[in-house]
Amino acid sequence: MAATPDTAQHRRHSEELSELRRKLRTSQTERRRLQTHLDAAASVIAILVAENTALREQPAQHSTVIVPIPRPSI
């Protein structure tokens, strides 16, 4: 028995839906992976900002005297 146009259209529609669902699952998995990386990067940045702020607030541990370096005469 030959497939009617309606049956063929229904089959194509079902295949397209299956493909779209597969792509959606793949996209959702990738989004979750990227979100995990983003969260980790945000945590590292927050820690670095806090450390940087703390270091900038520390009193200078070095001399403020500038010593010139002698230049060779030409």
Secondary structure, DSSP 8 states (H G I E B T S, - for coil): ----HHHHHHHHHHHHHHHHHHHHHHHHHHHHHHHHHHHHHHHHHHHHHHHHHHHHHS---S------------
